[in-house]
Amino acid sequence: MVETVVNIERTTTTTTGPPGGVNPSGGDNGGFWGAIRLNLDYYRTIPGILKIAQLVLGIICMALASPSMSSATNFFLTVVVLSFIVTILLIAAYFLGIREALNVNVNWIFSELIATAIITLLYFIAFIVQLAKWGESTEHGHGSNTAAGVFGLFNFLAYAGGLYFLFLAHRSGATH
């Protein structure tokens, strides 16, 4: 008669730390938050510097054009605020390395290229509309609104520069 012996070994592993997978000692317990890494190197490149410039110029445009005194300025501020939101989300994505942490089959460079192309076109229209309304005006607030249009032109140029570098990255075949 054949005898079968089965050995059972019980082991217990205990992990201490807060819920959510982040270890207070600086390590990680895996998962999405474990893949997040601070990426400051991106902001030492020309596209990274352009993103910071876009953010700063957007804040200046919002400060100079507020409060809105015409429908032209309403349109200008709408473009500025929407592009500001997109830019701050992209800055956060690059800073935290979220694009690399997500295992999603998305061509991030092409997606950002399309978004930046739309923002660049809208900024081009918006700064022209703003300057056309306030350039020759003598109404109250014409100085700050004209300056907002000029800074809108500068931000258009910053977005156009970012679009150029995204186009070069896309043409080289990069996807991240």
C-alpha positions in Angstrom: 0.0 0.0 0.0 1.3 3.5 -0.9 1.2 6.1 1.7 0.9 9.8 0.8 2.2 12.4 3.3 1.1 16.0 3.0 2.9 18.6 5.0 1.1 21.9 5.7 3.1 24.8 6.7 1.3 27.9 7.9 2.9 31.3 7.7 1.5 34.7 8.7 2.8 38.0 7.2 1.8 41.2 9.0 2.2 44.6 7.3 1.8 47.7 9.4 1.0 51.1 7.9 -1.9 53.3 7.0 -4.6 52.2 4.6 -4.1 53.1 0.9 -0.7 51.4 0.4 1.6 54.2 1.5 4.2 53.4 4.1 5.1 56.4 6.4 8.8 55.4 6.3 8.9 56.5 2.6 8.5 53.1 1.1 5.4 51.8 -0.6 3.2 48.8 -0.4 2.6 48.6 -4.1 -0.4 49.6 -6.1 -1.0 52.9 -7.9 0.5 55.1 -5.2 3.6 53.0 -5.2 4.3 53.8 -8.8 4.1 57.6 -8.2 7.5 59.3 -8.3 8.3 63.0 -8.2 9.8 64.0 -11.6 11.7 67.3 -11.4 13.9 66.5 -14.3 11.1 67.3 -16.8 11.1 70.9 -15.6 14.8 71.3 -16.5 13.9 70.7 -20.2 12.6 73.3 -22.6 9.1 71.8 -22.8 9.0 71.7 -19.0 10.1 75.4 -18.7 7.4 76.3 -21.3 4.7 74.6 -19.2 5.7 76.7 -16.2 5.8 79.8 -18.3 2.3 79.0 -19.6 1.0 78.6 -16.1 2.6 81.9 -14.9 1.4 83.8 -18.0 -2.1 82.4 -17.5 -2.2 83.7 -14.0 -1.1 87.2 -15.2 -3.8 87.1 -18.0 -6.5 86.2 -15.4 -5.3 89.0 -13.0 -5.2 91.7 -15.7 -8.5 90.8 -17.5 -10.6 90.4 -14.3 -13.3 91.5 -13.7 -14.7 91.1 -17.2 -16.3 94.2 -18.6 -17.3 93.0 -22.0 -18.2 89.9 -23.9 -14.8 89.9 -25.6 -13.2 89.7 -22.2 -15.6 87.0 -21.2 -14.3 84.9 -24.2 -10.7 85.8 -23.4 -11.1 84.7 -19.8 -12.9 81.5 -20.7 -10.0 80.5 -22.9 -7.4 81.5 -20.3 -9.2 79.6 -17.5 -9.8 76.5 -19.5 -6.2 76.4 -20.7 -5.0 77.1 -17.2 -6.9 74.1 -15.9 -5.5 71.8 -18.6 -2.0 73.1 -18.1 -2.1 72.6 -14.3 -3.4 69.0 -14.8 -0.5 68.3 -17.3 2.0 69.8 -14.8 0.7 67.6 -12.1 0.8 64.6 -14.4 4.4 65.2 -15.3 5.5 66.2 -11.8 4.0 63.1 -10.1 4.8 60.7 -13.0 1.2 59.8 -13.4 1.5 58.9 -17.1 4.0 56.2 -16.2 2.1 55.0 -13.2 -1.0 54.3 -15.2 -0.9 51.2 -17.3 -3.2 52.5 -20.0 -2.5 52.0 -23.7 -2.8 55.7 -24.6 -0.5 57.7 -26.8 0.1 60.5 -24.3 2.2 62.6 -26.6 -0.4 62.6 -29.3 -3.2 63.4 -26.8 -1.3 66.3 -25.4 -0.4 67.4 -29.0 -4.1 67.6 -29.9 -5.0 69.4 -26.6 -2.2 71.9 -27.0 -3.1 72.5 -30.7 -6.7 73.4 -29.7 -5.5 75.6 -26.8 -3.0 77.4 -29.1 -5.7 78.1 -31.7 -8.1 79.4 -29.0 -5.4 81.6 -27.5 -4.7 83.0 -31.0 -8.3 84.0 -31.4 -8.7 85.2 -27.8 -5.8 87.6 -27.7 -6.9 89.1 -31.1 -10.4 89.5 -29.8 -9.1 91.1 -26.6 -6.8 93.5 -28.3 -9.4 94.4 -30.9 -11.8 95.3 -28.2 -9.5 97.2 -25.8 -6.6 98.3 -28.0 -8.1 101.7 -29.1 -10.6 102.0 -26.2 -10.7 104.8 -23.7 -13.2 103.1 -21.5 -12.5 102.4 -17.8 -10.1 99.5 -17.4 -8.6 99.7 -20.9 -5.0 99.7 -19.7 -5.2 96.4 -17.8 -7.3 94.7 -20.5 -4.9 95.8 -23.2 -2.0 94.4 -21.1 -4.0 91.2 -20.7 -4.2 90.9 -24.5 -0.5 91.4 -24.8 0.2 88.8 -22.2 -2.3 86.6 -24.1 0.0 87.0 -27.1 3.0 85.9 -25.0 1.1 82.9 -23.8 0.0 82.0 -27.3 3.7 82.0 -28.2 4.5 79.8 -25.2 1.8 77.3 -26.3 3.0 77.5 -29.9 6.5 76.6 -28.7 5.1 73.7 -26.6 3.2 72.5 -29.6 6.3 72.5 -31.7 8.2 70.4 -29.2 5.3 68.0 -28.9 5.1 67.7 -32.7 8.8 66.8 -32.8 8.3 64.2 -30.0 5.3 62.8 -31.9 7.1 62.7 -35.2 10.1 60.8 -33.6 7.6 58.1 -32.5 7.5 58.8 -28.8 4.3 57.7 -27.0 5.2 58.7 -23.4 
